[in-house]
């Protein structure tokens, strides 16, 4: 007869032992499966590596050191440029470089006139210094507003450096397609809309914003005579070309007095709209006591810079240069503008070095 010990019930230990053995076997099988799977993957990868072929052959130009191929490419480029440069005029300057290293140079040291390449600097400086969205304002001044249609005294037309004030008769000529225009007919319409029916004085042109040098020392006189450039002025209508502002007829040639020429054009357009201008058109400097009657904005500096480069427009370039000089030093001259652009170019380069 079995004897039970007090406080410890009797039971069989066989099921527990069997459960532990089953767990141990399961874990062992799982570990073995993991080891076998990993070994298989390692062997497969090793087979792929051992059986792979290089994408680039061992003997290939692609395995040549980069510095060697760069020298060959640079020499080939120099050999291609040289015969082309040899056909250019003797004063031609050509330079080809990469990363600060000169690859090819022809007349690299003599000082040469940059010609229209200078327009690139002028346009870039105008955009940066003046601002792409800035406009140039032509202002109309008088002693006071019109009373019952009568504007007492002179009507002053004060130039703001707008290079594209044009009448319809002058616009749209050969080579003018796509050019900007500040339409002077529309300006006359705006003055009539103010209620002006009579000006007891004259229309007086004022170009005192810039200096009065009409031609640069480096410009041949034939450029002015042939219309390649206009007589430079802060108040310029139809590029200063002497033709009828309405019909486009006339002797042509550059006017010696751009502000007076502008006053003549506006006087005629006002007369055609029924406005009586008692005095003859003239030029002068507006007194400080005059009041602004109206102002007309030019195209933006960004648009003018685009025209400058698209048409290689000498007049627009020079008037923008004078505006740069005026903005930087207070002097609206070509010399002041050139000095300002030179200083800007050095500063711009240093800022981005």
C-alpha positions as YAML, in Angstrom:
chain: A
units: angstrom
residues:
- id: 1
  name: UNK
  ca: [0.00, 0.00, 0.00]
- id: 2
  name: UNK
  ca: [1.35, 3.41, -1.00]
- id: 3
  name: UNK
  ca: [1.96, 5.90, 1.74]
- id: 4
  name: UNK
  ca: [1.23, 9.63, 1.09]
- id: 5
  name: UNK
  ca: [3.36, 12.26, 2.80]
- id: 6
  name: UNK
  ca: [1.36, 14.92, 4.59]
- id: 7
  name: UNK
  ca: [0.95, 18.25, 2.66]
- id: 8
  name: UNK
  ca: [2.44, 17.02, -0.74]
- id: 9
  name: UNK
  ca: [-0.08, 15.34, -3.06]
- id: 10
  name: UNK
  ca: [1.33, 12.54, -5.19]
- id: 11
  name: UNK
  ca: [1.36, 12.70, -9.07]
- id: 12
  name: UNK
  ca: [3.26, 11.20, -12.02]
- id: 13
  name: UNK
  ca: [6.30, 13.14, -13.46]
- id: 14
  name: UNK
  ca: [6.40, 11.46, -16.88]
- id: 15
  name: UNK
  ca: [4.19, 13.96, -18.81]
- id: 16
  name: UNK
  ca: [6.32, 16.97, -17.73]
- id: 17
  name: UNK
  ca: [9.52, 15.27, -18.73]
- id: 18
  name: UNK
  ca: [8.10, 14.42, -22.14]
- id: 19
  name: UNK
  ca: [6.95, 18.05, -22.70]
- id: 20
  name: UNK
  ca: [10.41, 19.41, -21.90]
- id: 21
  name: UNK
  ca: [12.08, 16.95, -24.26]
- id: 22
  name: UNK
  ca: [9.66, 17.92, -27.07]
- id: 23
  name: UNK
  ca: [10.43, 21.62, -26.57]
- id: 24
  name: UNK
  ca: [14.17, 20.99, -26.71]
- id: 25
  name: UNK
  ca: [13.82, 19.01, -29.93]
- id: 26
  name: UNK
  ca: [11.67, 21.75, -31.55]
- id: 27
  name: UNK
  ca: [14.17, 24.47, -30.70]
- id: 28
  name: UNK
  ca: [17.01, 22.37, -32.06]
- id: 29
  name: UNK
  ca: [15.21, 21.74, -35.32]
- id: 30
  name: UNK
  ca: [14.45, 25.48, -35.75]
- id: 31
  name: UNK
  ca: [18.06, 26.46, -35.08]
- id: 32
  name: UNK
  ca: [19.30, 23.85, -37.52]
- id: 33
  name: UNK
  ca: [16.91, 25.14, -40.21]
- id: 34
  name: UNK
  ca: [18.14, 28.72, -39.73]
- id: 35
  name: UNK
  ca: [21.78, 27.65, -39.95]
- id: 36
  name: UNK
  ca: [21.17, 25.58, -43.09]
- id: 37
  name: UNK
  ca: [19.18, 28.41, -44.78]
- id: 38
  name: UNK
  ca: [21.89, 30.99, -44.02]
- id: 39
  name: UNK
  ca: [24.61, 28.66, -45.29]
- id: 40
  name: UNK
  ca: [22.67, 28.12, -48.51]
- id: 41
  name: UNK
  ca: [22.32, 31.87, -49.04]
- id: 42
  name: UNK
  ca: [26.00, 32.51, -48.40]
- id: 43
  name: UNK
  ca: [26.96, 29.79, -50.87]
- id: 44
  name: UNK
  ca: [24.57, 31.19, -53.49]
- id: 45
  name: UNK
  ca: [25.99, 34.68, -53.09]
- id: 46
  name: UNK
  ca: [29.53, 33.33, -53.26]
- id: 47
  name: UNK
  ca: [28.61, 31.56, -56.50]
- id: 48
  name: UNK
  ca: [27.23, 34.73, -58.04]
- id: 49
  name: UNK
  ca: [30.33, 36.72, -57.13]
- id: 50
  name: UNK
  ca: [32.72, 34.04, -58.37]
- id: 51
  name: UNK
  ca: [30.77, 33.58, -61.59]
- id: 52
  name: UNK
  ca: [30.27, 37.33, -62.34]
- id: 53
  name: UNK
  ca: [32.16, 39.11, -65.12]
- id: 54
  name: UNK
  ca: [33.37, 42.77, -64.82]
- id: 55
  name: UNK
  ca: [31.13, 45.33, -66.58]
- id: 56
  name: UNK
  ca: [34.17, 47.27, -67.82]
- id: 57
  name: UNK
  ca: [36.93, 45.20, -69.44]
- id: 58
  name: UNK
  ca: [40.22, 45.15, -67.58]
- id: 59
  name: UNK
  ca: [41.87, 46.81, -70.59]
- id: 60
  name: UNK
  ca: [39.66, 49.86, -71.27]
- id: 61
  name: UNK
  ca: [40.04, 53.63, -71.74]
- id: 62
  name: UNK
  ca: [37.59, 54.00, -68.88]
- id: 63
  name: UNK
  ca: [40.22, 52.61, -66.51]
- id: 64
  name: UNK
  ca: [42.77, 55.25, -67.59]
- id: 65
  name: UNK
  ca: [43.36, 57.84, -64.85]
- id: 66
  name: UNK
  ca: [41.06, 60.85, -65.16]
- id: 67
  name: UNK
  ca: [43.89, 63.39, -65.30]
- id: 68
  name: UNK
  ca: [45.21, 61.66, -68.42]
- id: 69
  name: UNK
  ca: [41.89, 61.81, -70.27]
- id: 70
  name: UNK
  ca: [41.36, 65.45, -69.29]
- id: 71
  name: UNK
  ca: [44.69, 66.42, -70.84]
- id: 72
  name: UNK
  ca: [43.76, 64.64, -74.04]
- id: 73
  name: UNK
  ca: [40.33, 66.32, -74.18]
- id: 74
  name: UNK
  ca: [41.80, 69.76, -73.53]
- id: 75
  name: UNK
  ca: [44.40, 69.29, -76.24]
- id: 76
  name: UNK
  ca: [41.70, 68.19, -78.70]
- id: 77
  name: UNK
  ca: [39.59, 71.24, -77.87]
- id: 78
  name: UNK
  ca: [42.55, 73.60, -78.32]
- id: 79
  name: UNK
  ca: [43.36, 71.99, -81.68]
- id: 80
  name: UNK
  ca: [39.75, 72.47, -82.79]
- id: 81
  name: UNK
  ca: [39.59, 76.13, -81.74]
- id: 82
  name: UNK
  ca: [42.96, 77.20, -83.21]
- id: 83
  name: UNK
  ca: [42.08, 76.99, -86.94]
- id: 84
  name: UNK
  ca: [38.81, 78.85, -86.37]
- id: 85
  name: UNK
  ca: [40.56, 81.62, -84.44]
- id: 86
  name: UNK
  ca: [43.19, 81.86, -87.19]
- id: 87
  name: UNK
  ca: [40.51, 82.99, -89.68]
- id: 88
  name: UNK
  ca: [39.42, 85.91, -87.47]
- id: 89
  name: UNK
  ca: [40.79, 89.46, -87.79]
- id: 90
  name: UNK
  ca: [44.23, 90.04, -86.32]
- id: 91
  name: UNK
  ca: [42.88, 91.97, -83.31]
- id: 92
  name: UNK
  ca: [40.57, 89.13, -82.28]
- id: 93
  name: UNK
  ca: [40.78, 88.00, -78.66]
- id: 94
  name: UNK
  ca: [39.84, 84.40, -77.84]
- id: 95
  name: UNK
  ca: [40.15, 82.63, -74.52]
- id: 96
  name: UNK
  ca: [38.99, 79.15, -73.54]
- id: 97
  name: UNK
  ca: [39.37, 77.99, -69.95]
- id: 98
  name: UNK
  ca: [38.11, 75.43, -67.48]
- id: 99
  name: UNK
  ca: [38.31, 75.56, -63.72]
- id: 100
  name: UNK
  ca: [40.66, 78.53, -63.80]
- id: 101
  name: UNK
  ca: [43.07, 76.80, -66.20]
- id: 102
  name: UNK
  ca: [43.69, 78.24, -69.67]
- id: 103
  name: UNK
  ca: [43.12, 75.72, -72.43]
- id: 104
  name: UNK
  ca: [43.53, 78.06, -75.40]
- id: 105
  name: UNK
  ca: [44.42, 81.74, -75.70]
- id: 106
  name: UNK
  ca: [44.82, 84.11, -78.62]
- id: 107
  name: UNK
  ca: [45.83, 87.73, -77.95]
- id: 108
  name: UNK
  ca: [45.06, 87.15, -74.30]
- id: 109
  name: UNK
  ca: [47.20, 89.97, -72.94]
- id: 110
  name: UNK
  ca: [46.71, 93.03, -75.23]
- id: 111
  name: UNK
  ca: [44.01, 95.50, -74.14]
- id: 112
  name: UNK
  ca: [41.16, 95.46, -76.65]
- id: 113
  name: UNK
  ca: [37.85, 97.32, -76.91]
- id: 114
  name: UNK
  ca: [35.14, 94.96, -75.62]
- id: 115
  name: UNK
  ca: [32.60, 96.34, -78.12]
- id: 116
  name: UNK
  ca: [29.05, 95.03, -77.62]
- id: 117
  name: UNK
  ca: [30.22, 92.53, -75.01]
- id: 118
  name: UNK
  ca: [30.10, 95.57, -72.71]
- id: 119
  name: UNK
  ca: [26.30, 95.50, -73.01]
- id: 120
  name: UNK
  ca: [26.25, 92.27, -70.99]
- id: 121
  name: UNK
  ca: [27.85, 94.05, -68.04]
- id: 122
  name: UNK
  ca: [25.63, 97.11, -68.43]
- id: 123
  name: UNK
  ca: [22.45, 95.03, -68.51]
- id: 124
  name: UNK
  ca: [23.48, 92.91, -65.52]
- id: 125
  name: UNK
  ca: [24.47, 95.97, -63.49]
- id: 126
  name: UNK
  ca: [21.23, 97.76, -64.38]
- id: 127
  name: UNK
  ca: [19.18, 94.81, -63.17]
- id: 128
  name: UNK
  ca: [21.13, 94.57, -59.93]
- id: 129
  name: UNK
  ca: [21.58, 98.28, -59.14]
- id: 130
  name: UNK
  ca: [18.39, 99.81, -60.52]
- id: 131
  name: UNK
  ca: [16.11, 96.80, -60.05]
- id: 132
  name: UNK
  ca: [14.34, 94.76, -62.71]
- id: 133
  name: UNK
  ca: [10.89, 96.16, -61.85]
- id: 134
  name: UNK
  ca: [11.95, 99.82, -61.69]
- id: 135
  name: UNK
  ca: [10.57, 102.20, -64.32]
- id: 136
  name: UNK
  ca: [11.81, 105.58, -65.58]
- id: 137
  name: UNK
  ca: [9.24, 108.35, -65.28]
- id: 138
  name: UNK
  ca: [8.64, 111.17, -67.77]
- id: 139
  name: UNK
  ca: [6.98, 113.93, -65.75]
- id: 140
  name: UNK
  ca: [4.70, 116.75, -66.89]
- id: 141
  name: UNK
  ca: [4.81, 119.89, -64.74]
- id: 142
  name: UNK
  ca: [2.99, 123.20, -64.67]
- id: 143
  name: UNK
  ca: [2.34, 126.15, -62.37]
- id: 144
  name: UNK
  ca: [-0.89, 124.46, -61.30]
- id: 145
  name: UNK
  ca: [-3.69, 122.24, -62.58]
- id: 146
  name: UNK
  ca: [-5.84, 123.39, -65.51]
- id: 147
  name: UNK
  ca: [-8.77, 125.66, -64.66]
- id: 148
  name: UNK
  ca: [-11.78, 125.44, -66.99]
- id: 149
  name: UNK
  ca: [-9.51, 123.68, -69.47]
- id: 150
  name: UNK
  ca: [-6.81, 126.37, -69.40]
- id: 151
  name: UNK
  ca: [-3.30, 125.51, -68.24]
- id: 152
  name: UNK
  ca: [-1.70, 128.81, -67.37]
- id: 153
  name: UNK
  ca: [1.97, 129.19, -68.27]
- id: 154
  name: UNK
  ca: [4.27, 126.52, -69.67]
- id: 155
  name: UNK
  ca: [3.73, 122.77, -69.77]
- id: 156
  name: UNK
  ca: [7.07, 121.19, -68.87]
- id: 157
  name: UNK
  ca: [7.99, 117.78, -70.28]
- id: 158
  name: UNK
  ca: [10.76, 116.53, -67.98]
- id: 159
  name: UNK
  ca: [12.75, 113.55, -69.20]
- id: 160
  name: UNK
  ca: [13.39, 110.60, -66.90]
- id: 161
  name: UNK
  ca: [15.81, 108.72, -69.13]
- id: 162
  name: UNK
  ca: [13.19, 106.66, -71.00]
- id: 163
  name: UNK
  ca: [14.93, 105.61, -74.25]
- id: 164
  name: UNK
  ca: [11.83, 104.33, -76.07]
- id: 165
  name: UNK
  ca: [9.41, 107.29, -76.27]
- id: 166
  name: UNK
  ca: [8.09, 106.87, -79.80]
- id: 167
  name: UNK
  ca: [5.27, 108.00, -82.07]
- id: 168
  name: UNK
  ca: [3.34, 105.58, -84.25]
- id: 169
  name: UNK
  ca: [4.87, 107.04, -87.41]
- id: 170
  name: UNK
  ca: [8.35, 106.12, -86.20]
- id: 171
  name: UNK
  ca: [7.50, 102.77, -84.61]
- id: 172
  name: UNK
  ca: [7.20, 99.57, -86.60]
- id: 173
  name: UNK
  ca: [9.82, 100.43, -89.20]
- id: 174
  name: UNK
  ca: [12.32, 98.01, -90.67]
- id: 175
  name: UNK
  ca: [14.08, 96.14, -87.88]
- id: 176
  name: UNK
  ca: [11.71, 97.54, -85.22]
- id: 177
  name: UNK
  ca: [9.50, 94.45, -84.83]
- id: 178
  name: UNK
  ca: [9.28, 93.56, -81.17]
- id: 179
  name: UNK
  ca: [10.86, 96.77, -79.92]
- id: 180
  name: UNK
  ca: [9.48, 98.46, -76.82]
- id: 181
  name: UNK
  ca: [7.56, 101.70, -77.08]
- id: 182
  name: UNK
  ca: [6.31, 104.39, -74.74]
- id: 183
  name: UNK
  ca: [3.60, 105.68, -77.06]
- id: 184
  name: UNK
  ca: [3.62, 109.50, -77.26]
- id: 185
  name: UNK
  ca: [0.17, 109.55, -78.89]
- id: 186
  name: UNK
  ca: [-1.19, 107.89, -75.74]
- id: 187
  name: UNK
  ca: [0.61, 110.49, -73.62]
- id: 188
  name: UNK
  ca: [-1.13, 113.28, -75.57]
- id: 189
  name: UNK
  ca: [-4.47, 111.52, -75.07]
- id: 190
  name: UNK
  ca: [-3.83, 111.36, -71.32]
- id: 191
  name: UNK
  ca: [-3.13, 115.11, -71.17]
- id: 192
  name: UNK
  ca: [-6.36, 115.82, -73.06]
- id: 193
  name: UNK
  ca: [-8.19, 113.53, -70.62]
- id: 194
  name: UNK
  ca: [-7.07, 115.86, -67.81]
- id: 195
  name: UNK
  ca: [-9.33, 118.47, -69.37]
- id: 196
  name: UNK
  ca: [-6.63, 120.62, -70.96]
- id: 197
  name: UNK
  ca: [-7.89, 122.58, -73.95]
- id: 198
  name: UNK
  ca: [-5.35, 125.42, -73.93]
- id: 199
  name: UNK
  ca: [-1.79, 126.03, -72.78]
- id: 200
  name: UNK
  ca: [-1.14, 129.76, -72.46]
- id: 201
  name: UNK
  ca: [2.61, 129.25, -72.59]
- id: 202
  name: UNK
  ca: [4.73, 126.65, -74.43]
- id: 203
  name: UNK
  ca: [5.55, 123.00, -74.22]
- id: 204
  name: UNK
  ca: [9.11, 123.03, -72.86]
- id: 205
  name: UNK
  ca: [11.42, 120.00, -72.93]
- id: 206
  name: UNK
  ca: [13.76, 119.43, -69.96]
- id: 207
  name: UNK
  ca: [16.56, 116.84, -70.14]
- id: 208
  name: UNK
  ca: [18.54, 118.09, -67.14]
- id: 209
  name: UNK
  ca: [18.40, 114.68, -65.43]
- id: 210
  name: UNK
  ca: [21.50, 113.61, -67.42]
- id: 211
  name: UNK
  ca: [24.46, 115.54, -68.75]
- id: 212
  name: UNK
  ca: [24.21, 117.08, -72.21]
- id: 213
  name: UNK
  ca: [26.97, 115.16, -74.04]
- id: 214
  name: UNK
  ca: [25.15, 113.96, -77.16]
- id: 215
  name: UNK
  ca: [27.87, 111.72, -78.54]
- id: 216
  name: UNK
  ca: [30.63, 109.67, -76.90]
- id: 217
  name: UNK
  ca: [34.28, 110.17, -77.90]
- id: 218
  name: UNK
  ca: [34.54, 106.61, -79.16]
- id: 219
  name: UNK
  ca: [31.50, 106.86, -81.44]
- id: 220
  name: UNK
  ca: [32.17, 107.89, -85.06]
- id: 221
  name: UNK
  ca: [30.10, 110.83, -86.29]
- id: 222
  name: UNK
  ca: [28.66, 108.58, -89.02]
- id: 223
  name: UNK
  ca: [26.86, 106.54, -86.35]
- id: 224
  name: UNK
  ca: [24.87, 109.62, -85.37]
- id: 225
  name: UNK
  ca: [24.32, 110.74, -88.95]
- id: 226
  name: UNK
  ca: [23.11, 107.30, -90.01]
- id: 227
  name: UNK
  ca: [20.89, 106.62, -87.01]
- id: 228
  name: UNK
  ca: [23.02, 103.82, -85.55]
- id: 229
  name: UNK
  ca: [22.90, 105.81, -82.30]
- id: 230
  name: UNK
  ca: [20.65, 108.62, -81.15]
- id: 231
  name: UNK
  ca: [21.82, 111.97, -79.75]
- id: 232
  name: UNK
  ca: [21.96, 111.09, -76.06]
- id: 233
  name: UNK
  ca: [19.43, 112.83, -73.84]
- id: 234
  name: UNK
  ca: [17.28, 112.11, -70.80]
- id: 235
  name: UNK
  ca: [14.35, 113.32, -72.94]
- id: 236
  name: UNK
  ca: [14.38, 111.58, -76.30]
- id: 237
  name: UNK
  ca: [11.50, 111.13, -78.75]
- id: 238
  name: UNK
  ca: [11.81, 108.95, -81.87]
- id: 239
  name: UNK
  ca: [15.53, 108.52, -81.17]
- id: 240
  name: UNK
  ca: [15.90, 112.23, -81.92]
- id: 241
  name: UNK
  ca: [15.25, 111.55, -85.63]
- id: 242
  name: UNK
  ca: [13.90, 114.60, -87.44]
- id: 243
  name: UNK
  ca: [10.70, 113.45, -89.09]
- id: 244
  name: UNK
  ca: [7.07, 114.44, -88.69]
- id: 245
  name: UNK
  ca: [5.77, 112.62, -85.59]
- id: 246
  name: UNK
  ca: [2.47, 111.84, -87.32]
- id: 247
  name: UNK
  ca: [3.36, 111.13, -90.95]
- id: 248
  name: UNK
  ca: [6.95, 110.00, -90.53]
- id: 249
  name: UNK
  ca: [7.98, 112.30, -93.37]
- id: 250
  name: UNK
  ca: [10.87, 114.72, -93.15]
- id: 251
  name: UNK
  ca: [14.55, 115.18, -93.85]
- id: 252
  name: UNK
  ca: [15.68, 112.77, -91.18]
- id: 253
  name: UNK
  ca: [19.02, 113.15, -89.46]
- id: 254
  name: UNK
  ca: [19.70, 113.50, -85.76]
- id: 255
  name: UNK
  ca: [18.43, 116.57, -83.96]
- id: 256
  name: UNK
  ca: [21.06, 118.73, -82.27]
- id: 257
  name: UNK
  ca: [18.56, 119.57, -79.50]
- id: 258
  name: UNK
  ca: [16.64, 116.48, -78.28]
- id: 259
  name: UNK
  ca: [14.52, 118.18, -75.56]
- id: 260
  name: UNK
  ca: [13.31, 120.85, -77.97]
- id: 261
  name: UNK
  ca: [12.65, 118.15, -80.56]
- id: 262
  name: UNK
  ca: [10.50, 116.30, -78.00]
- id: 263
  name: UNK
  ca: [8.58, 119.50, -77.24]
- id: 264
  name: UNK
  ca: [7.88, 120.01, -80.95]
- id: 265
  name: UNK
  ca: [6.48, 116.47, -81.27]
- id: 266
  name: UNK
  ca: [4.19, 116.82, -78.23]
- id: 267
  name: UNK
  ca: [2.99, 120.27, -79.32]
- id: 268
  name: UNK
  ca: [1.95, 118.87, -82.70]
- id: 269
  name: UNK
  ca: [0.15, 115.89, -81.18]
- id: 270
  name: UNK
  ca: [-1.75, 118.17, -78.77]
- id: 271
  name: UNK
  ca: [-2.74, 120.49, -81.62]
- id: 272
  name: UNK
  ca: [-4.09, 117.53, -83.58]
- id: 273
  name: UNK
  ca: [-6.31, 116.79, -80.56]
- id: 274
  name: UNK
  ca: [-7.71, 120.27, -80.40]
- id: 275
  name: UNK
  ca: [-5.45, 121.68, -77.68]
- id: 276
  name: UNK
  ca: [-4.24, 125.23, -78.37]
- id: 277
  name: UNK
  ca: [-0.61, 125.80, -77.35]
- id: 278
  name: UNK
  ca: [0.02, 129.53, -77.59]
- id: 279
  name: UNK
  ca: [3.83, 129.63, -77.40]
- id: 280
  name: UNK
  ca: [6.44, 127.97, -79.58]
- id: 281
  name: UNK
  ca: [8.02, 124.73, -78.30]
- id: 282
  name: UNK
  ca: [11.41, 125.12, -76.64]
- id: 283
  name: UNK
  ca: [13.90, 123.58, -74.18]
- id: 284
  name: UNK
  ca: [14.92, 124.59, -70.68]
- id: 285
  name: UNK
  ca: [15.11, 123.55, -67.04]
- id: 286
  name: UNK
  ca: [11.90, 123.44, -65.05]
- id: 287
  name: UNK
  ca: [11.74, 125.72, -61.99]
- id: 288
  name: UNK
  ca: [11.55, 123.94, -58.64]
- id: 289
  name: UNK
  ca: [8.18, 125.58, -57.96]
- id: 290
  name: UNK
  ca: [6.41, 123.63, -60.71]
- id: 291
  name: UNK
  ca: [3.75, 121.07, -59.76]
- id: 292
  name: UNK
  ca: [3.39, 117.61, -61.28]
- id: 293
  name: UNK
  ca: [0.34, 117.35, -63.52]
- id: 294
  name: UNK
  ca: [0.99, 113.82, -64.78]
- id: 295
  name: UNK
  ca: [3.73, 111.16, -64.96]
- id: 296
  name: UNK
  ca: [4.23, 108.40, -67.52]
- id: 297
  name: UNK
  ca: [6.27, 105.28, -66.72]
- id: 298
  name: UNK
  ca: [8.68, 103.62, -69.13]
- id: 299
  name: UNK
  ca: [8.86, 99.85, -69.60]
- id: 300
  name: UNK
  ca: [10.64, 98.20, -66.67]
- id: 301
  name: UNK
  ca: [14.42, 98.05, -66.40]
- id: 302
  name: UNK
  ca: [14.13, 94.31, -66.94]
- id: 303
  name: UNK
  ca: [12.32, 94.86, -70.25]
- id: 304
  name: UNK
  ca: [14.75, 97.59, -71.31]
- id: 305
  name: UNK
  ca: [17.70, 95.31, -70.51]
- id: 306
  name: UNK
  ca: [16.14, 92.63, -72.67]
- id: 307
  name: UNK
  ca: [15.76, 95.07, -75.55]
- id: 308
  name: UNK
  ca: [19.34, 96.24, -75.05]
- id: 309
  name: UNK
  ca: [20.66, 92.70, -75.54]
- id: 310
  name: UNK
  ca: [18.15, 91.52, -78.16]
- id: 311
  name: UNK
  ca: [18.75, 94.43, -80.54]
- id: 312
  name: UNK
  ca: [22.25, 95.39, -79.37]
- id: 313
  name: UNK
  ca: [20.67, 98.79, -78.75]
- id: 314
  name: UNK
  ca: [23.44, 101.34, -78.21]
- id: 315
  name: UNK
  ca: [21.14, 104.18, -77.17]
- id: 316
  name: UNK
  ca: [19.24, 102.14, -74.59]
- id: 317
  name: UNK
  ca: [22.54, 100.84, -73.23]
- id: 318
  name: UNK
  ca: [24.00, 104.30, -72.84]
- id: 319
  name: UNK
  ca: [20.93, 105.79, -71.17]
- id: 320
  name: UNK
  ca: [20.78, 102.87, -68.74]
- id: 321
  name: UNK
  ca: [24.47, 103.44, -68.01]
- id: 322
  name: UNK
  ca: [23.74, 107.08, -67.18]
- id: 323
  name: UNK
  ca: [20.89, 106.00, -64.90]
- id: 324
  name: UNK
  ca: [23.31, 103.67, -63.09]
- id: 325
  name: UNK
  ca: [25.74, 106.57, -62.62]
- id: 326
  name: UNK
  ca: [22.92, 108.75, -61.30]
- id: 327
  name: UNK
  ca: [21.79, 106.06, -58.84]
- id: 328
  name: UNK
  ca: [25.28, 105.36, -57.51]
- id: 329
  name: UNK
  ca: [26.96, 108.77, -57.49]
- id: 330
  name: UNK
  ca: [24.21, 111.29, -58.23]
- id: 331
  name: UNK
  ca: [25.76, 112.11, -61.63]
- id: 332
  name: UNK
  ca: [23.87, 111.08, -64.75]
- id: 333
  name: UNK
  ca: [26.86, 110.82, -67.07]
- id: 334
  name: UNK
  ca: [28.47, 108.08, -69.10]
- id: 335
  name: UNK
  ca: [31.72, 108.39, -67.15]
- id: 336
  name: UNK
  ca: [29.92, 108.07, -63.80]
- id: 337
  name: UNK
  ca: [27.98, 105.09, -65.10]
- id: 338
  name: UNK
  ca: [31.10, 103.33, -66.39]
- id: 339
  name: UNK
  ca: [32.86, 103.86, -63.04]
- id: 340
  name: UNK
  ca: [29.82, 102.50, -61.18]
- id: 341
  name: UNK
  ca: [29.61, 99.40, -63.38]
- id: 342
  name: UNK
  ca: [33.33, 98.70, -62.96]
- id: 343
  name: UNK
  ca: [33.05, 98.98, -59.19]
- id: 344
  name: UNK
  ca: [29.92, 96.83, -59.19]
- id: 345
  name: UNK
  ca: [31.61, 94.11, -61.26]
- id: 346
  name: UNK
  ca: [34.51, 93.84, -58.80]
- id: 347
  name: UNK
  ca: [32.17, 93.75, -55.78]
- id: 348
  name: UNK
  ca: [29.84, 91.25, -57.47]
- id: 349
  name: UNK
  ca: [32.75, 88.91, -58.24]
- id: 350
  name: UNK
  ca: [34.06, 89.10, -54.67]
- id: 351
  name: UNK
  ca: [30.64, 88.45, -53.16]
- id: 352
  name: UNK
  ca: [30.31, 85.24, -55.15]
- id: 353
  name: UNK
  ca: [33.90, 84.04, -54.93]
...
